[in-house]
Amino acid sequence: MRAIRLFQLSLGMVLVGAAPGLEAQLRLSPELGWSRNRDLGLGGRASWEVREIRVVGEFVHFFPSGDGVASPDVVVDPTYWEANVNALFPFDRRAVTVYLGAGAGYAKRLLALERDGFRSEADVSDWALNLILGARLPGDGPSPFAESKVEIGRNRQFMLLAGVAFPITVF
């Protein structure tokens, strides 16, 4: 719970710092993610373009498989989610906008095992540095995007994310 509050505070600070440039545009995006370590994920993001930099707050919940973790008579319930704040820097704005980015993320992993009515849980939380390479179709309307992300930290994973950003008028 403390980590979620810290994420909300960080996102709030980004919003306050970006307030003078918010007339640009807010974009909300559903997204689909994939990671070799965590399988498929669903999430969403909010992004603001402030002086050529896109500030992104993101939440993704993954649905990892519990197959092969324990013997067949043990019920395995793995959970993984992460919250990220990233800054994306466009460097090519032709037919497709290509961008690089960096940021920070907080991840929570939980593994629950159940056998014969007994349940045991273990969880790990940690922070990571995000490095991002992506592309999106520019424009004022809905804008599809796809990106790859490498997380550097204890979690160390490679992810692919894709979605569609829908513009929302703020001011």
BELHUSUL-V104467 format. One record per backbone hydrogen bond with DSSP energy under -1.0 kcal/mol. CO is the residue of the C=O (numbers start at 1). NH is the residue of the N-H. If there is no record, write none. Layout:
BEGIN
co->CO nh->NH
co->CO nh->NH
END
This chain:
BEGIN
co->1 nh->5
co->2 nh->6
co->3 nh->7
co->4 nh->8
co->5 nh->9
co->6 nh->10
co->7 nh->11
co->8 nh->12
co->9 nh->13
co->10 nh->14
co->11 nh->15
co->12 nh->16
co->13 nh->17
co->14 nh->18
co->18 nh->21
co->19 nh->22
co->21 nh->24
co->25 nh->49
co->26 nh->168
co->27 nh->47
co->28 nh->166
co->29 nh->45
co->30 nh->164
co->31 nh->43
co->32 nh->162
co->33 nh->41
co->34 nh->160
co->35 nh->39
co->39 nh->35
co->40 nh->63
co->41 nh->33
co->42 nh->61
co->43 nh->31
co->44 nh->59
co->45 nh->29
co->46 nh->57
co->47 nh->27
co->48 nh->55
co->50 nh->53
co->53 nh->50
co->54 nh->88
co->55 nh->48
co->56 nh->86
co->57 nh->46
co->58 nh->84
co->59 nh->44
co->60 nh->82
co->61 nh->42
co->66 nh->69
co->71 nh->74
co->75 nh->114
co->77 nh->112
co->79 nh->110
co->80 nh->62
co->81 nh->108
co->82 nh->60
co->83 nh->106
co->84 nh->58
co->85 nh->104
co->86 nh->56
co->87 nh->102
co->88 nh->54
co->89 nh->100
co->92 nh->98
co->97 nh->136
co->98 nh->91
co->98 nh->92
co->99 nh->134
co->100 nh->89
co->101 nh->132
co->102 nh->87
co->103 nh->130
co->104 nh->85
co->105 nh->128
co->106 nh->83
co->107 nh->126
co->108 nh->81
co->109 nh->124
co->110 nh->79
co->111 nh->122
co->112 nh->77
co->113 nh->120
co->114 nh->75
co->115 nh->118
co->118 nh->115
co->120 nh->113
co->122 nh->111
co->124 nh->109
co->126 nh->107
co->128 nh->105
co->129 nh->152
co->130 nh->103
co->131 nh->150
co->132 nh->101
co->133 nh->148
co->134 nh->99
co->135 nh->146
co->136 nh->97
co->143 nh->165
co->144 nh->137
co->145 nh->163
co->146 nh->135
co->147 nh->161
co->148 nh->133
co->149 nh->159
co->150 nh->131
co->152 nh->129
co->157 nh->151
co->159 nh->149
co->160 nh->34
co->161 nh->147
co->162 nh->32
co->163 nh->145
co->165 nh->143
co->166 nh->28
co->168 nh->26
END
